[in-house]
C-alpha cells in the first residue's frame, strides 16, 4: 500500500507543480494596431506608464515588443493587474505584428514580475506561438534592462527511489544552472541611456 501511495504521488506531483498556468490561451492571439511603431509610441505617451511598460528590443534577435497593461485576453483572470507582451516586429517575418508573446503580473518583490511566455512556434500556413512556460522577469535598478529567467520547480522527482533500497529520497532539490535572456528599453528612454551619445 505504501508503494502504491508513493507511486501515485510521484505521478501526480508534476501535474500539481504545473497547476495555475492559465494566464494565456494555448495559442497566441493577435491584436490590431501594432504594425506601426509610431502609433504604438503615441498610445504609450498618452498614458502614465508603469515601470515595466514601454517598448523593448531583444539585442540578440533585434525583435521589438511592447509591454502594456489592461489588455484583456481570452481566459484571463478578471480583476488582476496584468501586462501583455505584444510583438511589433520579430526576427521571424512570418510572425505578424500584434502577435501576443506573453503575459506578466507584478510579484510581491519590487521590480520582479511573474510571466507566462510562449516558447514554441507552429509550422504551416498560419504560424502562431504555443506552449506558454513560466518565467521570472527582473527589471534593472535603472529601468533600462529586463531579464527573463525560466522558472523551474526547486524540486525534482527521482523515479529510481521507487526501486527498493536503491535510493531513500523520492524528491530531491534541483541543481540546474540558470539560463536567462533579456531585452533593452527603447521607449521611454531610460534616464541613463544604454548607448551614450557623444557630441
C-alpha distance (Angstrom), angle and dihedral (degrees) to the residues before:
residue distance angle dihedral
X1 . . .
X2 3.81 . .
X3 3.80 90.7 .
X4 3.81 90.4 51.4
X5 3.82 91.3 51.3
X6 3.82 91.3 50.2
X7 3.81 90.8 47.6
X8 3.83 93.0 50.7
X9 3.81 93.2 46.6
X10 3.81 89.7 49.2
X11 3.80 91.8 52.2
X12 3.82 95.9 46.2
X13 3.83 99.2 39.2
X14 3.84 93.9 82.7
X15 3.83 89.6 51.2
X16 3.81 90.3 51.3
X17 3.80 91.9 49.4
X18 3.81 91.2 51.3
X19 3.81 94.8 48.9
X20 3.79 118.4 118.7
X21 3.83 98.5 34.3
X22 3.82 94.9 126.0
X23 3.83 100.3 115.3
X24 3.81 91.7 110.6
X25 3.79 136.2 39.1
X26 3.82 115.0 -109.3
X27 3.83 90.9 -104.5
X28 3.79 125.0 40.3
X29 3.81 115.3 -102.6
X30 3.80 120.8 -142.9
X31 3.80 123.8 -127.9
X32 3.80 127.5 -156.6
X33 3.82 124.7 -123.1
X34 3.82 101.4 47.1
X35 3.81 100.7 99.4
X36 3.82 94.5 90.9
X37 3.81 118.3 54.7
X38 3.83 91.5 -159.5
X39 3.81 89.6 57.9
X40 3.82 91.2 49.5
X41 3.83 91.5 49.4
X42 3.82 88.8 49.5
X43 3.83 90.4 54.4
X44 3.80 92.3 46.7
X45 3.82 93.5 47.4
X46 3.81 90.8 55.4
X47 3.83 91.8 62.4
X48 3.78 136.0 61.8
X49 3.80 99.5 -110.6
X50 3.79 127.6 -140.2
X51 3.81 117.9 -130.7
X52 3.81 95.7 -94.4
X53 3.82 96.9 42.6
X54 3.79 122.1 101.4
X55 3.79 141.7 63.7
X56 3.81 118.9 -41.3
X57 3.82 133.4 -173.8
X58 3.81 127.1 -154.2
X59 3.85 103.5 -138.1
X60 3.81 94.6 -154.2
X61 3.80 96.9 57.0
X62 3.81 102.8 15.8
X63 3.82 90.8 -125.8
X64 3.81 114.9 154.0
X65 3.81 123.8 -149.9
X66 3.78 136.9 178.9
X67 3.80 121.3 -137.4
X68 3.80 112.5 -156.6
X69 3.79 135.9 162.4
X70 3.80 130.2 -129.9
X71 3.80 99.1 35.3
X72 3.80 105.4 139.6
X73 3.81 113.6 -144.9
X74 3.82 127.2 -167.9
X75 3.82 111.0 -83.0
X76 3.82 94.5 12.7
X77 3.80 119.6 146.4
X78 3.80 109.1 -103.7
X79 3.80 119.9 -125.9
X80 3.82 95.2 24.1
X81 3.81 117.7 119.4
X82 3.77 105.7 -122.9
X83 3.77 138.7 169.5
X84 3.79 122.1 -144.4
X85 3.82 122.9 -146.2
X86 3.82 109.5 -144.0
X87 3.81 126.1 -175.4
X88 3.81 116.2 -122.3
X89 3.79 95.4 174.8
X90 3.79 129.9 -7.4
X91 3.79 136.5 -164.4
X92 3.83 87.4 -117.9
X93 3.83 102.9 66.1
X94 3.81 91.7 -158.4
X95 3.82 88.1 72.8
X96 3.78 103.8 86.9
X97 3.82 124.1 -140.6
X98 3.79 110.7 -92.7
X99 3.82 95.0 38.7
X100 3.80 108.6 142.3
X101 3.80 110.9 -121.7
X102 3.80 98.9 -178.2
X103 3.79 150.7 -41.4
X104 3.81 128.4 -109.9
X105 3.81 135.0 -162.5
X106 3.78 128.8 -168.0
X107 3.81 114.4 -106.2
X108 3.79 128.0 -147.8
X109 3.82 91.0 -94.2
X110 3.79 123.2 78.2
X111 3.83 114.0 -103.0
X112 3.83 91.8 4.6
X113 3.81 119.9 112.3
X114 3.80 134.4 -176.0
X115 3.77 115.0 -136.3
X116 3.77 145.3 178.0
X117 3.80 111.5 -144.7
X118 3.81 127.3 -175.7
X119 3.81 109.4 -117.4
X120 3.84 105.5 -177.7
X121 3.79 135.7 59.1
X122 3.81 121.1 -148.0
X123 3.80 120.8 -131.7
X124 3.76 123.4 -133.3
X125 3.78 139.1 60.2
X126 3.81 96.8 -38.6
X127 3.80 110.8 39.6
X128 3.79 115.3 -157.4
X129 3.78 135.4 165.1
X130 3.81 119.4 -105.5
X131 3.82 141.7 167.8
X132 3.82 103.9 59.9
X133 3.81 112.7 -151.1
X134 3.78 131.1 -171.9
X135 3.81 120.1 -99.5
X136 3.78 137.9 175.8
X137 3.82 113.9 -135.2
X138 3.81 118.8 -157.9
X139 3.78 122.1 -165.4
X140 3.82 115.1 -150.0
X141 3.82 119.2 -119.8
X142 3.81 92.1 -105.1
X143 3.83 92.4 46.1
X144 3.81 92.8 -123.1
X145 3.82 99.7 110.6
X146 3.80 133.3 46.5
X147 3.81 116.2 -163.4
X148 3.85 122.7 -156.8
X149 3.82 118.4 -153.4
X150 3.82 122.3 -179.6
X151 3.79 108.2 -119.5
X152 3.77 112.7 -132.3
X153 3.75 130.8 176.6
X154 3.79 114.6 -98.3
X155 3.81 87.8 -134.6
X156 3.76 131.9 66.9
X157 3.78 131.0 -169.7
X158 3.80 118.7 -116.0
X159 3.81 107.0 -154.3
X160 3.82 91.4 -175.6
X161 3.80 87.5 72.0
X162 3.81 88.9 72.2
X163 3.79 89.0 69.4
X164 3.82 110.6 84.5
X165 3.82 118.3 -99.4
X166 3.80 96.1 -8.0
X167 3.81 99.1 102.2
X168 3.78 132.6 -1.6
X169 3.81 101.9 -150.0
X170 3.81 124.4 66.3
X171 3.82 94.8 -175.3
X172 3.80 119.4 44.2
X173 3.81 133.9 173.2
X174 3.80 114.7 -87.6
X175 3.80 114.8 -117.7
X176 3.79 100.9 -166.1
X177 3.76 120.7 145.6
X178 3.80 114.5 -122.9
X179 3.77 120.2 -109.8
X180 3.78 117.8 -166.8
X181 3.78 140.4 178.3
X182 3.75 130.4 -172.4
X183 3.77 151.6 177.3
X184 3.80 140.2 -126.1
X185 3.81 124.9 -124.7
X186 3.81 116.5 -109.6
X187 3.82 100.4 171.3
X188 2.95 132.2 59.1
X189 3.78 88.2 25.1
X190 3.83 111.3 -124.7
X191 3.80 118.9 -111.8
X192 3.82 89.1 -112.1
X193 3.84 105.9 45.3
X194 3.81 116.4 -129.3
X195 3.81 89.6 -136.2
X196 3.84 109.4 34.3
X197 3.81 117.1 -138.3
X198 3.78 115.4 -130.5
X199 3.82 119.3 -152.4
